[in-house]
Each structure stands twice: as structure tokens, then as C-alpha cells.
Amino acid sequence: MRSYQRGFAIIFALVIMVSVTALGIALMSSSTLDSLVSRVAVDRMEAEHYAESAHSAALFENVNRKVQPTKNVFTLSLPDEELKPFAKMIGERVQATYDQKQKSTFQLTTRTENGLPTTCPHSNAASSVQQIQCVYLELKSTTKYGPFTNIHDIEIVTGISQEIKK
């Protein structure tokens, strides 16, 4: 009877060891998956900060006349095709001035017909209607991120209404 009990103890110990090993492997794979998910979340947050800083830098560089020294680009009443070189200059200036891990691209789009100035909805005084018009532009920055060939995009869009004299 004693030899039978010893065989059962070995089988019982092996079953317990296999189940504990399987539990350990399951916990390790779960931990690996959790770390991958958290890395993706960190990458996204980091990319959002880079996108916001690049967009803010683009606005700052233009307002301080560092993109086009003689003009505020946001006051130009031009069609979209003629705004493209200015968007490229904004991107080059931001890349040259600020250390960006991700590369941001910029696009300027007019929000009025053919880029022509129009009346300002927020100016209702009679004298301002005759003397001041508005140029409506949209500045869109796109920042790519992701672990493999930058597969994700973050886009930030700002609408700009710039008053100009007739």
C-alpha cells in the first residue's frame, strides 16, 4: 500500500507544477501585452505634445514676422495654390528653430471665395464696415507618429480671422 501512495504523490506534485507553470506563463504574456499597450499610449501623448507645440510655434513664428519678415502671412488674401509656399516656409522655420522628433507638415487654406477679403461678422460699426475687411484662413498641422513607419496622424486645425484695411 505504501508504494501506491508514493506514486500518487509524484503525479499530484507534477500536476501542481504544470498548473503553476501555466499560470506563470499566462501572467507573463499578460504583462507583456500591458507594457505594449502602455507604450502606445505614451507614444500618442508624446506625439500630441509635439503636434501642439509645432502648431503653436507656427502661429508664433508668423505673428512675430519670422516666416515672412515684411508681411503677416495671415493677412494675405490669396487663393490656396498661392498659399502653399507660405505653408512650406512655416514648416521649414518651425523645423529649423525647434527640436522636433516628429516632423509636422502645415497647410494653409483660404475659407473665402478665391481668397478674397470679405466683411467681418464681428465688426458691426458703420465706419469699420467701410474700412475693414477680413481674411479667413485655416492653418492645419499634421504630425505623424507610430512605431512602424509613422502610421498614425494627429491633425490640429486653427481658424484664423484676420482684419485688414481696404
GIKARA-V510457 format. One line per field, one symbol per residue. burial: 1 if it has 24 or more other ideal C-beta (glycine too) atoms within 12 Angstrom, else 0. A space follows every 10 residues. Layout:
burial: ???
//
This chain:
burial: 0000000000 0000000000 0000000000 0000000000 0010001101 1111101110 1100011100 0111111100 0010011011 1111100101 0101111111 1100101101 0000000000 0111111111 1111100000 0001110101 111100
//
